[in-house]
Amino acid sequence: MSVGLKEIRSAREAIAASVDRTPLVASRSLSLRAGVPVYLKLENLQKTGSFKIRGATNRLSLLTAAERRRGVIAASAGNHAQGVALAAKNLRIASTIVMPEGASIAKQEATRSYGARIVIAGKNFDEAVQEARRIEQAEGKVLIHPFDDDAIIAGQGTLGLEIVEAHPEIATLLVPIGGGGLAGGVAAAVKAINPKIHLIGVTAPARPTLADGIAVKRPGRRTAPLLKRYLDQIIPVSEEEIAEAVLLLMEHKRIIAEGAGAVPLAALLNHGRGLRGPVCLIVSGGNIDVTLLERIIERGLVRTGRLLRLSVVIPDRPGALAGLTHAIGRLGANIVHIVHDRLSLSLPLTETRVDLSLETRGPDHNRDITAGLRRLGYPLL
């Protein structure tokens, strides 16, 4: 099977009853910031919270009656797990999902809620895949690969059809790249309909990253040729840029996006000068752990200059700490975190160190705060 417009349109028919047609919305605030009209394809609102249900549903719909009786197996720490589990439930196929030991409890429970049998095995994704292949052989199940499968790619490509049909004027499209299933499928669909659309793939750092959904070492054997053929440009983004994009989506559009879903916005705002508009960003998913979200917000605040960290020396006497916090309040900052270190060996016994994290209005406000503290006689370390 090859992946072209015919296969992607067939996939759309196969998944129509089980998959949502997600909104494509304009963002005035992001458009003003980017300097071009910006539209967001909100796949974070898809069933299971990501695009993965598209490819999984199409792949499972093509199973023979004998394969359905055998059941399916997949390895995943998150979105693919949930996509396969729900697709299998909808098609009344037994599913087994192998998740690595580090998979979050929330994602385990979400996958289990769709009726999947969960197997926890391996310290990482690669070891989980090895266990999935062992079970495939031992129990005769059908292995569902997360991206390197033509039916999976075609299913993900249905997202591209929705974009060009809803907004034919789109001139530039940014899509996350991990294993290449989403990017390859969307690219094949979009370029077949309008070859003039400028297609940009966005990658995250090749190490533990906030964008864990696309933290894949390399595209697959089937996806790599599609990326090479159709993508006009590839843009890498940094961790700080991803964090800022997650924060901006929350603040400007009240959209919860996982790191992988925010990388197109990170690329547009930091590396997108001169791109033709209108621009469409694929927000590929919204499954993010609450604890990770807290860290991302903090990192995003630091990058945008709205979280100021500083250390101040004060006299070790009653009322000194209260005086400092009062001064900070008068300077318009909000104390997020404070550590009063009276045991620091680097200071005389008559002085103490105070480490502060302050919520501020931005870089200009930060300069006013540090200048104000110095003016009031507080030495900054």
C-alpha positions as CSV (number, residue, x, y, z in Angstrom):
1,M,0.0,0.0,0.0
2,S,1.3,3.5,-0.8
3,V,0.0,6.7,0.7
4,G,-1.6,9.2,-1.6
5,L,-4.8,11.2,-1.9
6,K,-6.8,8.2,-2.8
7,E,-5.8,6.3,0.3
8,I,-6.3,9.3,2.6
9,R,-9.8,9.9,1.3
10,S,-10.6,6.2,1.8
11,A,-9.3,6.6,5.3
12,R,-11.6,9.5,5.9
13,E,-14.6,7.4,5.0
14,A,-13.3,4.6,7.3
15,I,-12.9,6.8,10.3
16,A,-15.8,9.2,9.9
17,A,-18.1,7.6,12.4
18,S,-15.4,7.4,15.1
19,V,-13.3,10.5,14.8
20,D,-14.2,14.2,15.3
21,R,-13.7,16.9,12.7
22,T,-11.8,19.3,14.9
23,P,-12.1,23.1,14.8
24,L,-9.9,25.4,12.7
25,V,-9.9,28.7,14.5
26,A,-8.3,32.1,14.0
27,S,-6.3,33.8,16.7
28,R,-6.2,37.6,16.6
29,S,-3.7,37.9,19.4
30,L,-1.2,35.4,17.9
31,S,-1.7,37.0,14.5
32,L,-0.7,40.4,15.8
33,R,2.3,38.8,17.5
34,A,3.4,36.9,14.4
35,G,2.6,39.6,11.9
36,V,0.5,37.3,9.7
37,P,-3.0,35.8,10.0
38,V,-2.7,32.7,12.3
39,Y,-5.1,29.7,12.4
40,L,-5.0,26.8,14.8
41,K,-6.1,23.3,14.0
42,L,-7.2,22.1,17.4
43,E,-6.5,18.4,17.4
44,N,-6.0,18.6,21.2
45,L,-9.9,18.5,21.2
46,Q,-9.9,15.2,19.3
47,K,-11.1,12.0,21.0
48,T,-8.4,10.8,23.4
49,G,-6.8,14.3,23.2
50,S,-4.6,13.8,20.1
51,F,-4.6,13.0,16.4
52,K,-3.5,9.4,17.1
53,I,-7.1,8.1,17.0
54,R,-7.2,8.8,13.3
55,G,-4.4,6.5,12.2
56,A,-5.3,3.8,14.7
57,T,-9.0,3.7,13.6
58,N,-8.0,3.4,10.0
59,R,-5.4,0.7,10.6
60,L,-7.8,-1.4,12.7
61,S,-10.6,-1.0,10.2
62,L,-8.5,-2.8,7.6
63,L,-7.9,-5.9,9.8
64,T,-9.3,-9.2,8.5
65,A,-11.9,-11.1,10.5
66,A,-9.2,-13.5,11.6
67,E,-6.9,-10.7,12.7
68,R,-9.7,-9.1,14.7
69,R,-10.2,-12.3,16.6
70,R,-6.4,-12.4,17.4
71,G,-6.5,-8.9,18.9
72,V,-4.0,-6.1,18.6
73,I,-1.0,-5.0,20.6
74,A,0.9,-1.7,20.7
75,A,3.7,-0.1,22.7
76,S,3.3,3.5,23.9
77,A,3.7,5.8,26.9
78,G,0.8,8.0,25.9
79,N,-1.1,9.1,22.9
80,H,-0.7,6.1,20.6
81,A,-1.8,3.9,23.5
82,Q,-5.0,5.7,24.0
83,G,-5.7,6.0,20.3
84,V,-5.3,2.2,19.7
85,A,-7.3,1.4,22.9
86,L,-10.3,3.5,21.9
87,A,-10.2,2.4,18.2
88,A,-10.1,-1.2,19.4
89,K,-13.0,-0.6,21.7
90,N,-15.1,1.0,19.0
91,L,-14.4,-1.9,16.6
92,R,-14.9,-4.5,19.4
93,I,-11.3,-5.8,19.1
94,A,-9.3,-6.9,22.2
95,S,-6.3,-4.7,22.8
96,T,-3.1,-5.0,24.8
97,I,-0.9,-2.0,25.4
98,V,2.7,-2.2,26.7
99,M,3.7,0.9,28.6
100,P,7.2,1.6,30.0
101,E,7.6,1.8,33.8
102,G,7.9,5.6,33.7
103,A,4.5,6.0,32.0
104,S,2.3,8.3,34.1
105,I,-0.5,6.8,36.2
106,A,-2.9,9.2,34.6
107,K,-2.1,7.9,31.1
108,Q,-2.2,4.3,32.3
109,E,-5.7,4.8,33.7
110,A,-6.9,6.7,30.6
111,T,-5.8,3.9,28.4
112,R,-7.3,1.3,30.7
113,S,-10.6,3.2,30.7
114,Y,-10.9,2.4,27.0
115,G,-10.9,-1.3,27.8
116,A,-7.3,-2.1,27.0
117,R,-5.2,-4.7,28.9
118,I,-2.2,-2.8,30.3
119,V,1.3,-4.4,30.6
120,I,4.0,-2.4,32.3
121,A,7.4,-3.5,31.0
122,G,10.7,-1.9,30.3
123,K,12.5,1.2,31.5
124,N,11.9,3.1,28.3
125,F,9.9,3.0,25.0
126,D,12.4,0.8,23.2
127,E,12.2,-1.9,25.9
128,A,8.4,-1.6,25.9
129,V,8.5,-2.3,22.1
130,Q,10.6,-5.4,22.7
131,E,8.1,-6.7,25.1
132,A,5.2,-5.9,22.7
133,R,7.0,-7.9,20.0
134,R,7.5,-10.8,22.4
135,I,3.8,-10.8,23.2
136,E,2.9,-10.5,19.5
137,Q,4.8,-13.7,18.8
138,A,3.7,-15.5,21.9
139,E,0.0,-14.7,21.7
140,G,-0.4,-14.2,17.9
141,K,-1.6,-10.6,18.2
142,V,-1.3,-7.9,15.5
143,L,1.2,-5.3,16.2
144,I,0.1,-1.7,15.5
145,H,3.1,0.5,14.9
146,P,2.7,4.2,16.0
147,F,3.9,5.7,12.7
148,D,5.7,3.4,10.3
149,D,2.6,1.9,8.7
150,D,0.8,3.1,5.5
151,A,-2.7,2.8,7.0
152,I,-1.6,4.8,10.1
153,I,-0.1,7.5,7.8
154,A,-3.2,7.7,5.7
155,G,-5.4,8.1,8.8
156,Q,-3.3,10.9,10.1
157,G,-3.4,12.5,6.6
158,T,-7.2,13.1,7.0
159,L,-6.3,16.0,9.2
160,G,-4.6,17.7,6.2
161,L,-7.8,17.2,4.2
162,E,-9.8,19.0,6.8
163,I,-7.4,22.0,6.9
164,V,-7.4,22.7,3.1
165,E,-11.1,22.1,2.7
166,A,-12.0,24.4,5.6
167,H,-9.5,27.1,4.7
168,P,-8.3,26.9,1.1
169,E,-6.4,30.2,1.4
170,I,-3.8,28.7,3.8
171,A,-0.4,29.6,2.5
172,T,1.9,28.1,5.1
173,L,1.3,25.0,7.3
174,L,3.5,24.0,10.3
175,V,3.3,20.4,11.6
176,P,5.2,18.6,14.3
177,I,7.7,15.9,13.3
178,G,8.4,12.8,15.4
179,G,8.3,9.5,13.7
180,G,6.7,11.3,10.7
181,G,3.3,9.7,10.6
182,L,1.4,12.9,11.1
183,A,3.8,15.1,9.1
184,G,4.0,12.6,6.2
185,G,0.3,12.0,6.0
186,V,-0.7,15.6,6.2
187,A,2.0,16.6,3.7
188,A,0.8,13.9,1.2
189,A,-2.8,15.2,1.5
190,V,-2.0,18.9,1.4
191,K,0.5,18.9,-1.5
192,A,-1.8,16.7,-3.6
193,I,-4.6,19.3,-3.4
194,N,-2.4,22.5,-3.4
195,P,1.3,22.1,-4.2
196,K,1.9,25.8,-3.5
197,I,1.3,25.5,0.2
198,H,4.6,25.9,2.1
199,L,5.0,22.9,4.4
200,I,7.2,23.2,7.4
201,G,8.1,20.4,9.8
202,V,9.0,21.3,13.3
203,T,11.3,19.1,15.5
204,A,12.2,19.2,19.2
205,P,15.6,18.6,20.8
206,A,16.9,15.0,20.4
207,R,17.0,14.4,24.2
208,P,14.6,14.2,27.1
209,T,12.2,17.1,26.1
210,L,9.0,18.8,26.9
211,A,7.8,17.6,23.5
212,D,8.0,13.9,24.5
213,G,5.3,13.1,21.9
214,I,7.7,13.7,19.1
215,A,10.9,12.6,20.9
216,V,11.7,9.9,18.3
217,K,15.2,9.2,17.2
218,R,14.4,9.2,13.5
219,P,11.5,8.9,11.0
220,G,10.4,5.5,9.9
221,R,11.2,3.6,6.7
222,R,7.8,4.5,5.2
223,T,7.6,8.1,6.6
224,A,11.1,9.3,5.7
225,P,10.5,9.4,1.9
226,L,7.2,11.3,2.4
227,L,9.0,14.0,4.5
228,K,11.8,14.2,2.0
229,R,9.4,14.6,-0.9
230,Y,6.9,17.0,0.5
231,L,8.4,19.1,3.2
232,D,9.7,22.5,2.1
233,Q,11.5,23.3,5.3
234,I,12.4,21.8,8.7
235,I,12.7,24.0,11.8
236,P,14.1,22.9,15.1
237,V,13.0,24.6,18.3
238,S,14.4,24.8,21.8
239,E,13.0,23.7,25.2
240,E,12.6,27.4,26.2
241,E,10.7,28.2,23.0
242,I,8.4,25.2,23.5
243,A,7.6,26.3,27.1
244,E,6.8,29.8,25.9
245,A,4.5,28.5,23.2
246,V,2.6,26.3,25.7
247,L,2.2,29.3,28.0
248,L,1.0,31.6,25.1
249,L,-1.6,29.1,24.0
250,M,-3.0,28.9,27.5
251,E,-3.1,32.7,28.0
252,H,-4.2,33.8,24.5
253,K,-6.6,31.1,23.5
254,R,-7.2,29.1,26.7
255,I,-5.8,26.1,24.9
256,I,-4.1,23.3,26.8
257,A,-1.4,21.9,24.5
258,E,1.2,19.3,25.2
259,G,4.8,20.1,24.3
260,A,4.6,18.4,20.9
261,G,1.4,20.3,20.1
262,A,3.0,23.6,20.8
263,V,6.1,23.3,18.7
264,P,4.5,24.8,15.5
265,L,3.8,28.0,17.5
266,A,7.3,28.0,18.9
267,A,8.7,27.8,15.4
268,L,6.5,30.5,14.0
269,L,7.2,33.0,16.8
270,N,11.0,32.4,17.0
271,H,12.0,31.4,13.4
272,G,9.1,32.3,11.2
273,R,10.0,35.8,10.0
274,G,9.0,36.3,6.4
275,L,6.5,33.4,6.2
276,R,3.5,33.9,3.9
277,G,0.1,34.0,5.5
278,P,-2.4,32.9,6.3
279,V,-0.4,30.4,8.5
280,C,-2.0,27.3,10.0
281,L,-0.5,25.6,13.1
282,I,-1.4,22.0,13.9
283,V,-1.9,21.7,17.7
284,S,-1.5,17.9,17.6
285,G,-2.4,17.0,21.1
286,G,-3.3,18.2,24.6
287,N,-2.4,15.3,26.9
288,I,0.0,16.8,29.4
289,D,0.6,15.9,33.0
290,V,-0.4,18.5,35.5
291,T,3.0,18.3,37.3
292,L,4.8,18.8,33.9
293,L,2.4,21.7,33.0
294,E,3.4,23.5,36.2
295,R,7.1,23.3,35.3
296,I,6.4,24.4,31.7
297,I,4.5,27.4,32.9
298,E,7.3,28.4,35.2
299,R,9.9,28.0,32.4
300,G,7.7,30.0,30.0
301,L,7.4,32.8,32.6
302,V,11.1,32.9,32.9
303,R,11.7,33.0,29.2
304,T,9.2,35.9,28.8
305,G,10.7,37.8,31.7
306,R,7.7,37.5,33.9
307,L,9.3,35.4,36.6
308,L,12.3,37.1,38.2
309,R,14.7,35.2,40.4
310,L,17.1,37.1,42.6
311,S,18.9,36.9,45.9
312,V,19.0,39.7,48.5
313,V,21.2,40.3,51.5
314,I,19.4,41.7,54.6
315,P,20.5,42.3,58.2
316,D,19.8,39.4,60.6
317,R,17.5,41.3,62.9
318,P,13.7,41.3,63.7
319,G,11.6,43.0,61.0
320,A,14.2,42.9,58.3
321,L,12.4,40.2,56.3
322,A,9.1,42.0,56.7
323,G,10.7,45.2,55.4
324,L,12.0,43.4,52.3
325,T,8.7,41.9,51.4
326,H,6.9,45.2,52.0
327,A,9.4,46.9,49.6
328,I,8.8,44.2,47.0
329,G,5.0,44.8,47.3
330,R,5.4,48.5,46.8
331,L,7.5,47.8,43.6
332,G,4.5,45.9,42.2
333,A,5.9,42.4,42.2
334,N,4.2,39.3,43.6
335,I,6.3,36.8,45.7
336,V,5.8,33.3,44.3
337,H,8.5,31.6,46.3
338,I,10.8,32.7,49.1
339,V,13.7,31.0,51.0
340,H,15.2,32.8,54.1
341,D,18.7,31.3,54.6
342,R,20.1,32.3,58.0
343,L,22.8,29.6,57.9
344,S,24.7,30.6,54.8
345,L,28.4,30.2,55.4
346,S,29.2,32.8,52.7
347,L,27.8,35.7,54.8
348,P,28.8,37.3,58.1
349,L,26.8,36.2,61.2
350,T,25.0,39.6,61.1
351,E,23.5,39.1,57.6
352,T,21.1,36.6,56.0
353,R,20.3,35.6,52.4
354,V,16.9,35.7,50.9
355,D,16.2,33.9,47.6
356,L,13.1,35.1,45.8
357,S,11.0,34.1,42.8
358,L,8.8,37.1,41.8
359,E,5.9,37.3,39.3
360,T,6.4,40.5,37.3
361,R,5.0,42.3,34.3
362,G,8.1,41.7,32.2
363,P,11.7,42.8,31.5
364,D,11.1,46.5,32.0
365,H,9.4,45.8,35.3
366,N,12.3,43.6,36.3
367,R,14.7,46.4,35.8
368,D,12.6,48.7,37.9
369,I,12.4,46.1,40.7
370,T,16.2,45.5,40.8
371,A,16.9,49.3,40.6
372,G,14.4,50.0,43.3
373,L,15.8,47.4,45.7
374,R,19.3,48.8,45.2
375,R,18.0,52.3,45.8
376,L,16.4,51.2,49.0
377,G,19.8,49.7,50.2
378,Y,19.3,46.0,49.5
379,P,22.5,44.4,48.0
380,L,21.7,41.9,45.3
381,L,23.8,38.7,44.9
